[in-house]
Amino acid sequence: MERSVKTQACFGDRFIDPASKARWIFDATPDLPDQFEAIKRLTGDRSNRLDGIFLTHAHIGHYTGLMYLGRESMNSKEIPVFAMPRMRSMLEQNAPWSQLVGLENILLREMADGRQVRLGNSLTVEPFLVPHRDEFSETVGYRIKGGTRTLVFIPDIDKWGKWQTPLADVVRSSDYLLLDGTFYADGEISRPMSEVPHPFVTETMSLLRDLPLAERRKVHFIHFNHSNPLVQGRPDKLAEVRRAGFGVAAEGMRFPL
């Protein structure tokens, strides 16, 4: 779904301020070159300018793309990387990530739970802690506020019931929500799914089913495992989600803020 963007806009994992041409990325995935290429295409700026990267946690799908910023690849200079305290320590104390810090390919900016990072006059990013398998770092979602709207970004969480914040309240207080849709339902993979806990799409839909349709339409599922029938394009499952009033994120979606 394409929308004209006149103010700040969040593109899922790419965040652009058309007024200042500033651009940020949320999570440095192993496909960081593709993320970067997409943001160049969207802005029409083919330079390697990047105003910052916001990390959610230390699972390999969310930070290992930082390797492309090192001297063996892009050899960037002081790209701000926003990270929570444990995440920052992990990068500082473990090779090869520590080399990025030592060579000043990246400039670490520590964040705190619930403390806003101001990126512009009407643009803030607020990290908030969520329960997840925090072996190497804490895990956060983000509340991104523009001039008129708010977007909540939670790519990873164990189960909604483990979070002290009621999800329905978050939906009511936001304009868009990009939520963990890793697995569609129980039994999707061959090993015990308790080893990799995520809220199933079916669970999230059930949890929010009593909200008015206008509220449910704010929710878009993201972060799909390869086993998820939604990412496989199963028309029956896609139709099931849409009938329930929810959305499935796709490349090219824009959320004006």
C-alpha positions as CSV (number, residue, x, y, z in Angstrom):
1,M,0.0,0.0,0.0
2,E,1.6,3.3,-1.1
3,R,0.7,6.6,0.4
4,S,2.0,10.1,-0.3
5,V,4.3,11.2,2.5
6,K,4.4,14.9,3.5
7,T,5.9,14.5,7.0
8,Q,8.0,11.9,8.6
9,A,7.2,8.4,7.6
10,C,8.2,4.9,8.9
11,F,8.8,2.2,6.3
12,G,8.8,-0.7,8.8
13,D,12.6,-1.0,9.1
14,R,13.4,2.2,7.3
15,F,12.6,5.6,8.6
16,I,12.7,8.8,6.6
17,D,12.1,12.5,7.2
18,P,11.3,13.9,3.8
19,A,11.8,17.5,5.0
20,S,15.4,17.1,6.2
21,K,16.2,14.0,4.0
22,A,17.4,12.4,7.2
23,R,17.1,8.6,7.2
24,W,17.4,5.9,9.8
25,I,17.2,2.1,9.9
26,F,15.6,0.0,12.6
27,D,17.7,-3.2,13.2
28,A,20.7,-4.1,11.1
29,T,19.6,-7.3,9.6
30,P,21.9,-9.7,7.6
31,D,20.3,-8.1,4.6
32,L,21.5,-4.6,5.5
33,P,22.7,-4.0,1.9
34,D,19.2,-4.5,0.7
35,Q,17.8,-2.3,3.5
36,F,20.3,0.4,2.5
37,E,19.5,0.1,-1.2
38,A,15.8,0.4,-0.5
39,I,16.3,3.6,1.5
40,K,18.5,5.1,-1.2
41,R,15.8,4.3,-3.8
42,L,13.1,5.8,-1.6
43,T,14.9,9.0,-1.0
44,G,16.7,9.4,-4.4
45,D,19.9,9.9,-2.5
46,R,22.5,7.4,-3.7
47,S,25.1,8.4,-1.1
48,N,26.1,6.3,1.9
49,R,24.6,8.8,4.3
50,L,22.8,7.2,7.2
51,D,21.7,9.2,10.2
52,G,21.5,6.3,12.5
53,I,20.6,2.7,13.3
54,F,18.2,1.7,16.2
55,L,18.8,-1.8,17.5
56,T,16.1,-3.9,19.3
57,H,18.3,-6.8,20.7
58,A,21.2,-9.2,20.2
59,H,19.6,-12.0,18.2
60,I,21.5,-12.5,14.9
61,G,18.7,-11.3,12.6
62,H,18.7,-7.9,14.2
63,Y,22.3,-6.7,14.6
64,T,24.7,-8.7,12.4
65,G,24.2,-6.4,9.5
66,L,26.6,-4.1,11.3
67,M,29.4,-6.1,9.7
68,Y,28.8,-4.3,6.5
69,L,29.9,-1.0,8.1
70,G,33.4,-2.2,8.8
71,R,36.7,-1.7,7.0
72,E,36.2,-4.9,5.0
73,S,33.1,-3.4,3.4
74,M,31.6,0.1,3.6
75,N,34.2,1.4,6.1
76,S,31.7,3.9,7.4
77,K,32.5,6.8,9.6
78,E,30.8,7.4,13.0
79,I,27.3,6.2,12.1
80,P,25.2,6.5,15.2
81,V,24.0,3.2,16.6
82,F,21.4,3.5,19.3
83,A,21.5,0.6,21.8
84,M,20.3,-0.3,25.3
85,P,23.0,-0.7,28.0
86,R,23.5,-4.5,27.6
87,M,23.4,-4.3,23.9
88,R,26.0,-1.6,23.9
89,S,28.3,-3.6,26.2
90,M,27.9,-6.7,23.9
91,L,29.1,-4.6,21.0
92,E,32.0,-3.0,22.9
93,Q,33.3,-6.2,24.5
94,N,33.0,-8.8,21.7
95,A,34.9,-9.0,18.4
96,P,34.4,-8.4,15.6
97,W,31.8,-5.7,16.7
98,S,34.4,-4.1,19.0
99,Q,36.5,-3.3,16.0
100,L,33.6,-1.2,14.6
101,V,33.7,0.8,17.8
102,G,37.5,1.0,17.9
103,L,37.8,2.2,14.3
104,E,34.8,4.5,14.8
105,N,32.9,3.0,12.0
106,I,30.0,3.3,14.4
107,L,29.3,5.7,17.3
108,L,27.4,4.0,20.1
109,R,24.5,6.0,21.6
110,E,23.1,4.5,24.8
111,M,19.4,4.5,25.3
112,A,17.2,4.0,28.4
113,D,13.8,2.4,28.9
114,G,11.1,5.0,28.3
115,R,13.5,7.8,27.5
116,Q,12.8,9.6,24.3
117,V,15.5,10.2,21.6
118,R,14.7,13.4,19.8
119,L,15.5,13.3,16.1
120,G,13.8,16.5,15.1
121,N,11.5,19.2,16.2
122,S,8.4,16.9,16.0
123,L,10.1,13.5,15.8
124,T,10.9,11.3,18.7
125,V,11.8,7.6,19.2
126,E,11.1,6.0,22.6
127,P,12.4,2.5,23.4
128,F,10.5,0.4,25.9
129,L,11.5,-3.0,27.3
130,V,9.6,-6.2,26.3
131,P,10.1,-9.7,27.6
132,H,12.1,-11.9,25.1
133,R,14.9,-14.5,25.3
134,D,17.5,-12.0,26.6
135,E,20.6,-14.2,26.5
136,F,23.0,-11.4,25.4
137,S,21.0,-8.2,25.7
138,E,17.7,-6.7,26.7
139,T,15.0,-6.4,24.1
140,V,13.0,-3.3,23.2
141,G,10.2,-2.2,21.0
142,Y,9.9,1.4,19.8
143,R,7.3,4.1,20.0
144,I,7.9,6.5,17.1
145,K,6.1,9.8,17.2
146,G,5.8,12.3,14.4
147,G,3.9,15.5,14.1
148,T,0.5,14.0,14.3
149,R,0.7,10.2,14.6
150,T,2.4,7.4,16.6
151,L,3.7,4.1,15.4
152,V,4.6,1.2,17.7
153,F,7.2,-1.3,16.4
154,I,7.6,-4.6,18.3
155,P,9.3,-7.2,16.0
156,D,10.1,-9.6,18.9
157,I,8.4,-10.5,22.2
158,D,7.9,-13.8,24.0
159,K,4.1,-13.7,24.8
160,W,1.8,-10.8,25.3
161,G,0.8,-12.2,28.7
162,K,4.4,-11.8,30.0
163,W,4.4,-8.1,29.2
164,Q,3.0,-5.9,32.0
165,T,1.4,-3.5,29.4
166,P,-2.0,-4.6,28.0
167,L,-1.7,-4.9,24.3
168,A,-5.2,-3.6,23.7
169,D,-4.2,-0.3,25.5
170,V,-1.2,0.1,23.3
171,V,-3.5,-0.4,20.2
172,R,-5.9,2.3,21.4
173,S,-3.2,4.8,22.1
174,S,-1.4,4.4,18.7
175,D,-2.1,5.0,15.1
176,Y,-0.1,2.1,13.6
177,L,1.3,-1.1,15.1
178,L,3.9,-3.3,13.5
179,L,3.8,-6.5,15.7
180,D,5.6,-9.8,16.0
181,G,4.1,-12.2,13.6
182,T,6.9,-14.7,13.5
183,F,4.7,-17.8,13.7
184,Y,1.1,-18.2,12.6
185,A,0.1,-21.0,14.9
186,D,1.4,-23.8,17.2
187,G,3.0,-26.8,15.5
188,E,4.4,-24.8,12.7
189,I,8.0,-26.1,13.1
190,S,9.3,-29.5,14.0
191,R,10.9,-28.6,17.4
192,P,9.1,-27.6,20.5
193,M,7.9,-24.0,19.9
194,S,8.4,-23.2,23.6
195,E,12.1,-23.1,22.8
196,V,11.5,-20.0,20.6
197,P,8.5,-18.3,22.2
198,H,6.6,-15.7,20.1
199,P,3.0,-14.7,20.2
200,F,1.3,-16.7,17.4
201,V,-0.6,-14.6,14.9
202,T,-3.7,-16.5,15.9
203,E,-3.1,-15.6,19.6
204,T,-2.8,-11.9,18.8
205,M,-5.9,-11.9,16.7
206,S,-7.8,-13.7,19.5
207,L,-6.5,-11.3,22.1
208,L,-7.7,-8.2,20.2
209,R,-10.8,-9.6,18.6
210,D,-13.2,-7.6,20.8
211,L,-11.7,-4.3,19.8
212,P,-13.6,-2.2,17.3
213,L,-12.7,-2.8,13.6
214,A,-11.1,0.6,13.4
215,E,-8.7,-0.4,16.2
216,R,-7.9,-3.8,14.7
217,R,-7.0,-2.2,11.4
218,K,-4.1,-0.4,13.0
219,V,-2.3,-3.7,13.5
220,H,0.0,-5.1,10.8
221,F,2.0,-8.3,11.4
222,I,5.7,-8.3,10.6
223,H,8.9,-10.4,11.2
224,F,7.7,-13.7,9.6
225,N,9.6,-17.0,9.9
226,H,10.0,-18.9,6.6
227,S,7.6,-21.5,7.9
228,N,4.8,-18.9,8.4
229,P,2.0,-19.4,5.8
230,L,1.6,-15.6,5.6
231,V,5.0,-15.2,4.1
232,Q,4.5,-18.2,1.9
233,G,1.5,-16.4,0.4
234,R,-1.2,-18.9,1.5
235,P,-4.4,-17.2,0.3
236,D,-6.5,-19.0,2.9
237,K,-4.4,-17.7,5.8
238,L,-4.1,-14.2,4.4
239,A,-7.8,-14.1,4.0
240,E,-8.3,-15.3,7.5
241,V,-6.2,-12.4,8.9
242,R,-7.9,-9.8,6.7
243,R,-11.4,-11.0,7.6
244,A,-10.5,-10.6,11.3
245,G,-9.6,-7.0,10.5
246,F,-5.8,-7.1,10.7
247,G,-3.1,-6.4,8.2
248,V,0.0,-8.2,6.9
249,A,2.9,-6.0,6.2
250,A,4.5,-6.1,2.8
251,E,7.5,-4.4,1.1
252,G,6.6,-0.9,0.0
253,M,4.1,-0.1,2.7
254,R,4.3,3.5,4.0
255,F,3.1,4.9,7.3
256,P,3.0,8.7,7.4
257,L,3.6,10.2,10.8
